[in-house]
Amino acid sequence: MNDEDIREAIRLINEVFAMLDILAARRTATDEFQHAARRFSEIRAQLAVLSARGSANTRSTPAI
């Protein structure tokens, strides 16, 4: 996987998380679903950190 593929995968994952956030906000959501949505939010935060690290590494790596 190249950097562009990884960025696209992260974008798609974030899109799914955004949809889960919307669903979790509904008052009819079950406790289990709300727990899963919270966990997904934690994972999204971890992905953001990894993505930022990857971007920083890419910027600091000289082109060959």
Rosetta silent file (secondary structure, phi, psi, omega in degrees, C-alpha in Angstrom):
SEQUENCE: MNDEDIREAIRLINEVFAMLDILAARRTATDEFQHAARRFSEIRAQLAVLSARGSANTRSTPAI
SCORE:     score description
SCORE:     0.000 S_00000001
   1 L     0.000  131.037  176.504    0.000    0.000    0.000 S_00000001
   2 L   -91.720  175.035 -176.352    1.332    3.403   -0.893 S_00000001
   3 H   -59.219  -38.754 -179.378    0.741    6.613    1.043 S_00000001
   4 H   -64.279  -41.782  177.942   -2.163    7.653   -1.193 S_00000001
   5 H   -62.616  -41.458 -179.990   -3.942    4.319   -0.600 S_00000001
   6 H   -64.803  -43.647  178.170   -3.458    4.661    3.146 S_00000001
   7 H   -61.618  -40.790  179.122   -4.843    8.213    3.130 S_00000001
   8 H   -65.974  -40.703  177.829   -7.884    7.050    1.137 S_00000001
   9 H   -61.776  -43.135  178.894   -8.465    4.149    3.543 S_00000001
  10 H   -64.759  -39.458  178.321   -8.322    6.530    6.498 S_00000001
  11 H   -61.051  -44.260  179.676  -10.726    8.913    4.740 S_00000001
  12 H   -65.775  -41.209  177.674  -13.220    6.095    4.196 S_00000001
  13 H   -61.566  -43.141  178.719  -12.891    4.898    7.783 S_00000001
  14 H   -63.555  -34.907  177.243  -13.499    8.441    9.014 S_00000001
  15 H   -63.703  -42.303  177.420  -16.599    8.644    6.828 S_00000001
  16 H   -63.214  -43.764  179.110  -17.959    5.487    8.464 S_00000001
  17 H   -61.560  -38.103  178.716  -17.175    6.891   11.907 S_00000001
  18 H   -62.968  -40.278  177.624  -19.016   10.102   11.057 S_00000001
  19 H   -65.588  -40.278  177.939  -22.096    8.075   10.136 S_00000001
  20 H   -63.871  -37.910  176.923  -21.826    6.116   13.382 S_00000001
  21 H   -59.445  -42.922  179.561  -21.604    9.385   15.316 S_00000001
  22 H   -63.052  -46.184 -179.478  -24.873   10.512   13.739 S_00000001
  23 H   -65.349  -39.100 -178.904  -26.579    7.227   14.551 S_00000001
  24 H   -66.536  -26.259 -178.984  -25.243    7.195   18.116 S_00000001
  25 H   -73.538  -17.787  179.156  -26.691   10.648   18.701 S_00000001
  26 L   -68.211  140.659 -177.870  -30.204    9.355   18.135 S_00000001
  27 L   -67.914  -18.536 -178.101  -32.117    8.801   21.352 S_00000001
  28 L   -86.492   -2.234 -178.173  -33.265    5.367   20.184 S_00000001
  29 L   -65.249  141.398  179.819  -29.720    3.993   19.999 S_00000001
  30 L   -76.253  161.334  177.283  -29.097    0.991   22.223 S_00000001
  31 H   -59.064  -39.589 -179.409  -26.515    0.978   25.007 S_00000001
  32 H   -64.103  -42.068  179.971  -24.433   -1.533   23.043 S_00000001
  33 H   -66.064  -41.241  178.781  -24.455    0.659   19.980 S_00000001
  34 H   -62.960  -38.887  176.737  -23.496    3.714   22.015 S_00000001
  35 H   -62.781  -45.504  179.301  -20.613    1.745   23.550 S_00000001
  36 H   -62.182  -41.152  179.876  -19.454    0.684   20.082 S_00000001
  37 H   -63.765  -38.520  176.932  -19.721    4.260   18.827 S_00000001
  38 H   -63.749  -42.522  179.723  -17.574    5.476   21.734 S_00000001
  39 H   -64.819  -42.189  177.185  -14.969    2.834   20.944 S_00000001
  40 H   -60.159  -37.559  178.148  -15.017    3.774   17.267 S_00000001
  41 H   -64.440  -39.381  176.847  -14.416    7.389   18.299 S_00000001
  42 H   -62.972  -42.940  179.491  -11.387    6.301   20.318 S_00000001
  43 H   -64.405  -41.239  179.158  -10.080    4.368   17.326 S_00000001
  44 H   -59.596  -41.475  179.071  -10.675    7.364   15.059 S_00000001
  45 H   -63.450  -40.437  178.397   -8.576    9.512   17.406 S_00000001
  46 H   -65.025  -40.317  177.752   -5.790    6.934   17.304 S_00000001
  47 H   -63.189  -37.481  178.911   -5.966    6.860   13.492 S_00000001
  48 H   -62.808  -40.841  178.213   -5.696   10.649   13.400 S_00000001
  49 H   -64.344  -45.712  179.878   -2.507   10.466   15.462 S_00000001
  50 H   -63.292  -40.810  179.174   -1.073    7.766   13.205 S_00000001
  51 H   -62.607  -43.355  178.928   -2.054    9.723   10.109 S_00000001
  52 H   -63.629  -40.409  177.977   -0.374   12.857   11.449 S_00000001
  53 H   -63.034  -43.903  179.222    2.762   10.881   12.236 S_00000001
  54 H   -62.145  -41.201  178.090    2.748    9.411    8.737 S_00000001
  55 H   -64.427  -41.682  179.312    2.343   12.852    7.174 S_00000001
  56 H   -63.973  -40.975  179.649    5.178   14.206    9.289 S_00000001
  57 H   -66.236  -38.751 -179.783    7.389   11.292    8.286 S_00000001
  58 H   -65.810  -42.410 -179.766    6.546   11.778    4.613 S_00000001
  59 H   -66.809  -33.326 -175.907    7.347   15.493    4.766 S_00000001
  60 H   -85.631   -9.635 -179.647   10.649   14.892    6.534 S_00000001
  61 L   -88.370  120.909 -179.870   11.762   12.190    4.103 S_00000001
  62 L   -68.624  144.204  177.854   13.747   13.633    1.196 S_00000001
  63 L   -72.134  145.361  179.770   12.620   12.653   -2.285 S_00000001
  64 L  -103.824    0.000    0.000   14.978   10.377   -4.193 S_00000001
